[in-house]
Amino acid sequence: MLATPELPIPLDAVPEPLRRFADPNGPTAARMMAARGMVPVKGGDLVLLLAQLTADADPGVSKSAGRYARRASGDGASPCLRPGPPSGCLA
């Protein structure tokens, strides 16, 4: 069984292209864009980014990320966000 990661995820564990959106000290506007699904990210990167943003200290960002994750998992936007074992999402 995999260990549950601590949130927020250390920034050096976040892929470089996502750091601008995942950095808790970065611009709030960039984090909010990502939390609302306005950044073209898919699969495991989307899961990682939303997990990071749900732990954001800014309640607006964290709530928006949680809402987007719930909405995306229900509308088929990403199979990586559906309940159950993800198939190839984090590979």
MARMAR-48750 format. One record per residue: residue number from 1; residue in one letter; x, y, z of N, C-alpha, C, O, CB in turn. Coordinates in nm, 3 decimals. Glycine has a CB too. Layout:
num/residuo/n.px/n.py/n.pz/ca.px/ca.py/ca.pz/c.px/c.py/c.pz/o.px/o.py/o.pz/cb.px/cb.py/cb.pz
NUM/a/X/Y/Z/X/Y/Z/X/Y/Z/X/Y/Z/X/Y/Z
...
//
This chain:
num/residuo/n.px/n.py/n.pz/ca.px/ca.py/ca.pz/c.px/c.py/c.pz/o.px/o.py/o.pz/cb.px/cb.py/cb.pz
1/m/0.084/-0.117/0.000/0.000/0.000/0.000/0.089/0.124/0.000/0.190/0.130/0.071/-0.096/-0.001/0.122
2/l/0.051/0.223/-0.079/0.128/0.347/-0.086/0.102/0.434/0.035/-0.008/0.435/0.090/0.093/0.424/-0.214
3/a/0.203/0.507/0.077/0.188/0.599/0.189/0.110/0.721/0.143/0.124/0.766/0.029/0.326/0.640/0.246
4/t/0.028/0.775/0.231/-0.046/0.897/0.200/0.049/1.014/0.213/0.113/1.030/0.317/-0.170/0.914/0.294
5/p/0.059/1.097/0.109/0.153/1.209/0.116/0.104/1.317/0.212/-0.017/1.338/0.230/0.174/1.270/-0.022
6/e/0.198/1.384/0.272/0.166/1.500/0.356/0.134/1.617/0.265/0.198/1.635/0.161/0.284/1.534/0.453
7/l/0.037/1.695/0.302/0.003/1.815/0.225/0.035/1.938/0.308/0.014/1.936/0.429/-0.146/1.815/0.183
8/p/0.084/2.042/0.249/0.116/2.055/0.108/0.238/1.974/0.070/0.325/1.946/0.153/0.137/2.200/0.073
9/i/0.243/1.937/-0.057/0.353/1.859/-0.113/0.476/1.950/-0.120/0.464/2.065/-0.161/0.316/1.801/-0.254
10/p/0.594/1.901/-0.083/0.714/1.985/-0.097/0.728/2.033/-0.242/0.712/1.954/-0.335/0.842/1.907/-0.053
11/l/0.756/2.158/-0.259/0.759/2.218/-0.392/0.860/2.150/-0.484/0.839/2.146/-0.606/0.791/2.365/-0.381
12/d/0.969/2.097/-0.429/1.067/2.031/-0.516/1.016/1.897/-0.568/1.077/1.839/-0.658/1.198/2.010/-0.441
13/a/0.905/1.846/-0.514/0.844/1.723/-0.563/0.738/1.750/-0.671/0.685/1.658/-0.732/0.781/1.647/-0.447
14/v/0.708/1.877/-0.693/0.610/1.918/-0.793/0.684/1.940/-0.925/0.787/2.007/-0.926/0.531/2.047/-0.749
15/p/0.632/1.886/-1.037/0.699/1.909/-1.165/0.719/2.058/-1.193/0.631/2.139/-1.164/0.619/1.845/-1.279
16/e/0.833/2.092/-1.248/0.871/2.232/-1.272/0.761/2.314/-1.340/0.735/2.426/-1.296/0.997/2.236/-1.356
17/p/0.696/2.264/-1.446/0.596/2.347/-1.512/0.474/2.381/-1.425/0.402/2.476/-1.454/0.548/2.278/-1.636
18/l/0.453/2.304/-1.318/0.338/2.327/-1.231/0.370/2.414/-1.111/0.279/2.461/-1.043/0.283/2.197/-1.184
19/r/0.497/2.436/-1.084/0.536/2.504/-0.960/0.477/2.644/-0.947/0.442/2.687/-0.837/0.686/2.513/-0.952
20/r/0.466/2.715/-1.057/0.410/2.850/-1.052/0.268/2.847/-0.995/0.226/2.939/-0.925/0.409/2.915/-1.193
21/f/0.195/2.740/-1.026/0.056/2.730/-0.983/0.042/2.660/-0.848/-0.060/2.676/-0.781/-0.024/2.655/-1.087
22/a/0.143/2.585/-0.807/0.137/2.508/-0.683/0.210/2.573/-0.566/0.193/2.532/-0.451/0.194/2.371/-0.706
23/d/0.291/2.673/-0.593/0.372/2.737/-0.490/0.284/2.818/-0.395/0.220/2.914/-0.438/0.480/2.828/-0.554
24/p/0.280/2.780/-0.267/0.196/2.855/-0.171/0.238/3.001/-0.156/0.159/3.085/-0.111/0.201/2.787/-0.036
25/n/0.361/3.032/-0.193/0.408/3.171/-0.186/0.398/3.243/-0.321/0.435/3.360/-0.333/0.551/3.176/-0.137
26/g/0.347/3.172/-0.420/0.333/3.230/-0.554/0.210/3.319/-0.563/0.137/3.336/-0.465/0.325/3.120/-0.659
27/p/0.187/3.376/-0.680/0.074/3.466/-0.699/-0.060/3.395/-0.675/-0.086/3.287/-0.728/0.077/3.525/-0.840
28/t/-0.143/3.458/-0.594/-0.275/3.402/-0.566/-0.355/3.384/-0.694/-0.427/3.286/-0.709/-0.352/3.491/-0.468
29/a/-0.343/3.478/-0.786/-0.419/3.469/-0.911/-0.383/3.343/-0.989/-0.471/3.279/-1.047/-0.393/3.594/-0.998
30/a/-0.256/3.305/-0.992/-0.213/3.184/-1.063/-0.268/3.060/-0.994/-0.316/2.968/-1.061/-0.059/3.177/-1.070
31/r/-0.262/3.056/-0.861/-0.315/2.942/-0.787/-0.466/2.931/-0.806/-0.519/2.821/-0.819/-0.282/2.953/-0.637
32/m/-0.536/3.045/-0.808/-0.681/3.044/-0.826/-0.719/2.996/-0.966/-0.816/2.923/-0.983/-0.739/3.185/-0.800
33/m/-0.642/3.037/-1.066/-0.668/2.988/-1.203/-0.659/2.836/-1.208/-0.745/2.769/-1.266/-0.568/3.051/-1.304
34/a/-0.556/2.781/-1.146/-0.538/2.636/-1.145/-0.649/2.569/-1.064/-0.700/2.464/-1.104/-0.401/2.599/-1.087
35/a/-0.686/2.628/-0.953/-0.791/2.571/-0.868/-0.926/2.568/-0.939/-1.011/2.484/-0.908/-0.803/2.652/-0.739
36/r/-0.946/2.657/-1.032/-1.072/2.663/-1.106/-1.067/2.584/-1.237/-1.163/2.584/-1.314/-1.108/2.809/-1.136
37/g/-0.955/2.516/-1.262/-0.943/2.434/-1.382/-0.911/2.513/-1.507/-0.939/2.467/-1.618/-1.069/2.360/-1.403
38/m/-0.852/2.629/-1.492/-0.823/2.716/-1.605/-0.679/2.701/-1.656/-0.632/2.782/-1.735/-0.849/2.860/-1.567
39/v/-0.610/2.597/-1.611/-0.473/2.570/-1.652/-0.475/2.435/-1.723/-0.530/2.339/-1.669/-0.372/2.571/-1.528
40/p/-0.417/2.424/-1.844/-0.423/2.298/-1.918/-0.332/2.190/-1.859/-0.217/2.173/-1.900/-0.384/2.322/-2.062
41/v/-0.386/2.118/-1.762/-0.312/2.012/-1.693/-0.401/1.888/-1.694/-0.522/1.899/-1.675/-0.273/2.054/-1.545
42/k/-0.343/1.771/-1.717/-0.421/1.648/-1.725/-0.358/1.538/-1.641/-0.244/1.548/-1.597/-0.434/1.602/-1.869
43/g/-0.434/1.434/-1.621/-0.387/1.311/-1.560/-0.330/1.328/-1.420/-0.386/1.399/-1.336/-0.284/1.250/-1.645
44/g/-0.218/1.260/-1.398/-0.156/1.262/-1.266/-0.112/1.401/-1.224/-0.115/1.434/-1.105/-0.037/1.171/-1.264
45/d/-0.072/1.484/-1.320/-0.034/1.622/-1.286/-0.154/1.700/-1.233/-0.141/1.782/-1.141/0.025/1.694/-1.408
46/l/-0.272/1.675/-1.291/-0.393/1.743/-1.243/-0.426/1.698/-1.101/-0.460/1.780/-1.016/-0.512/1.714/-1.337
47/v/-0.415/1.569/-1.076/-0.442/1.516/-0.942/-0.346/1.579/-0.842/-0.388/1.625/-0.736/-0.429/1.362/-0.941
48/l/-0.217/1.581/-0.875/-0.117/1.638/-0.785/-0.145/1.787/-0.760/-0.140/1.832/-0.646/0.024/1.620/-0.844
49/l/-0.174/1.861/-0.865/-0.197/2.005/-0.852/-0.320/2.033/-0.767/-0.317/2.121/-0.681/-0.212/2.069/-0.990
50/l/-0.428/1.961/-0.791/-0.549/1.983/-0.711/-0.529/1.942/-0.566/-0.580/2.008/-0.475/-0.666/1.906/-0.771
51/a/-0.456/1.834/-0.543/-0.427/1.794/-0.404/-0.349/1.905/-0.334/-0.380/1.941/-0.220/-0.348/1.660/-0.400
52/q/-0.249/1.957/-0.403/-0.169/2.066/-0.346/-0.257/2.187/-0.314/-0.246/2.246/-0.207/-0.055/2.106/-0.443
53/l/-0.343/2.222/-0.408/-0.424/2.342/-0.391/-0.535/2.327/-0.288/-0.579/2.426/-0.230/-0.483/2.383/-0.523
54/t/-0.581/2.205/-0.264/-0.682/2.186/-0.159/-0.622/2.211/-0.021/-0.695/2.235/0.075/-0.742/2.045/-0.165
55/a/-0.489/2.205/-0.010/-0.421/2.231/0.116/-0.370/2.375/0.124/-0.298/2.410/0.219/-0.305/2.135/0.134
56/d/-0.405/2.459/0.027/-0.358/2.598/0.024/-0.410/2.674/0.146/-0.522/2.651/0.191/-0.403/2.668/-0.107
57/a/-0.328/2.764/0.198/-0.367/2.844/0.315/-0.476/2.945/0.282/-0.549/2.988/0.372/-0.247/2.918/0.370
58/d/-0.489/2.982/0.156/-0.594/3.075/0.115/-0.724/2.996/0.101/-0.734/2.909/0.015/-0.557/3.149/-0.019
59/p/-0.825/3.026/0.184/-0.948/2.948/0.179/-1.019/2.954/0.043/-1.086/2.858/0.005/-1.041/2.995/0.286
60/g/-1.006/3.063/-0.028/-1.068/3.073/-0.160/-1.006/2.974/-0.258/-1.077/2.909/-0.335/-1.054/3.215/-0.215
61/v/-0.874/2.963/-0.254/-0.803/2.870/-0.342/-0.837/2.726/-0.303/-0.870/2.645/-0.389/-0.650/2.893/-0.335
62/s/-0.829/2.695/-0.174/-0.852/2.556/-0.132/-0.995/2.512/-0.161/-1.018/2.399/-0.204/-0.821/2.540/0.017
63/k/-1.092/2.598/-0.137/-1.232/2.562/-0.164/-1.257/2.548/-0.313/-1.328/2.457/-0.355/-1.327/2.668/-0.105
64/s/-1.199/2.636/-0.393/-1.217/2.626/-0.538/-1.156/2.497/-0.592/-1.215/2.432/-0.678/-1.153/2.748/-0.608
65/a/-1.038/2.460/-0.542/-0.974/2.336/-0.586/-1.058/2.215/-0.548/-1.073/2.122/-0.628/-0.833/2.324/-0.525
66/g/-1.113/2.216/-0.429/-1.199/2.105/-0.387/-1.325/2.095/-0.472/-1.366/1.986/-0.511/-1.238/2.121/-0.241
67/r/-1.385/2.210/-0.501/-1.506/2.210/-0.586/-1.473/2.158/-0.726/-1.547/2.078/-0.782/-1.566/2.352/-0.596
68/y/-1.360/2.205/-0.782/-1.323/2.161/-0.917/-1.293/2.012/-0.919/-1.334/1.942/-1.012/-1.201/2.240/-0.967
69/a/-1.224/1.963/-0.818/-1.192/1.819/-0.813/-1.320/1.736/-0.806/-1.331/1.634/-0.875/-1.103/1.788/-0.690
70/r/-1.416/1.778/-0.726/-1.543/1.705/-0.718/-1.618/1.710/-0.850/-1.671/1.608/-0.895/-1.630/1.761/-0.607
71/r/-1.623/1.826/-0.912/-1.695/1.843/-1.038/-1.626/1.762/-1.149/-1.694/1.693/-1.226/-1.702/1.992/-1.077
72/a/-1.494/1.770/-1.157/-1.421/1.699/-1.262/-1.430/1.548/-1.246/-1.434/1.476/-1.345/-1.275/1.742/-1.262
73/s/-1.435/1.502/-1.124/-1.443/1.356/-1.103/-1.580/1.304/-1.141/-1.594/1.187/-1.176/-1.412/1.320/-0.957
74/g/-1.681/1.388/-1.135/-1.816/1.344/-1.167/-1.853/1.360/-1.313/-1.943/1.290/-1.360/-1.913/1.418/-1.085
75/d/-1.789/1.449/-1.385/-1.830/1.474/-1.523/-1.743/1.405/-1.628/-1.760/1.428/-1.748/-1.829/1.622/-1.549
76/g/-1.652/1.321/-1.584/-1.570/1.247/-1.679/-1.453/1.326/-1.734/-1.389/1.281/-1.828/-1.654/1.200/-1.791
77/a/-1.424/1.442/-1.677/-1.314/1.524/-1.728/-1.181/1.454/-1.714/-1.092/1.473/-1.797/-1.310/1.657/-1.655
78/s/-1.165/1.375/-1.612/-1.039/1.303/-1.594/-1.064/1.171/-1.523/-1.114/1.171/-1.411/-0.939/1.388/-1.515
79/p/-1.029/1.059/-1.586/-1.045/0.931/-1.518/-0.958/0.922/-1.393/-0.983/0.838/-1.306/-1.011/0.817/-1.612
80/c/-0.856/1.007/-1.383/-0.768/1.004/-1.265/-0.838/1.059/-1.142/-0.792/1.036/-1.030/-0.641/1.084/-1.292
81/l/-0.948/1.131/-1.160/-1.018/1.188/-1.046/-1.139/1.105/-1.004/-1.207/1.140/-0.908/-1.061/1.329/-1.077
82/r/-1.167/0.996/-1.076/-1.281/0.912/-1.040/-1.244/0.823/-0.923/-1.127/0.789/-0.904/-1.325/0.827/-1.160
83/p/-1.345/0.785/-0.842/-1.317/0.692/-0.731/-1.262/0.560/-0.783/-1.294/0.518/-0.895/-1.445/0.668/-0.648
84/g/-1.182/0.495/-0.704/-1.126/0.367/-0.742/-0.981/0.383/-0.787/-0.930/0.495/-0.796/-1.209/0.301/-0.854
85/p/-0.918/0.272/-0.813/-0.776/0.279/-0.850/-0.757/0.346/-0.986/-0.818/0.305/-1.084/-0.715/0.137/-0.852
86/p/-0.673/0.448/-0.992/-0.648/0.514/-1.121/-0.565/0.425/-1.210/-0.469/0.362/-1.165/-0.579/0.649/-1.101
87/s/-0.601/0.420/-1.335/-0.530/0.336/-1.431/-0.431/0.420/-1.510/-0.471/0.491/-1.603/-0.629/0.265/-1.525
88/g/-0.303/0.413/-1.475/-0.200/0.482/-1.550/-0.194/0.632/-1.527/-0.125/0.702/-1.601/-0.219/0.457/-1.691
89/c/-0.263/0.683/-1.428/-0.267/0.828/-1.407/-0.137/0.883/-1.350/-0.095/0.994/-1.384/-0.381/0.863/-1.315
90/l/-0.075/0.808/-1.265/0.044/0.859/-1.198/0.171/0.796/-1.253/0.280/0.817/-1.200/0.036/0.833/-1.049
91/a/0.157/0.719/-1.358/0.273/0.651/-1.415/0.356/0.746/-1.497/0.459/0.706/-1.552/0.231/0.533/-1.500
//
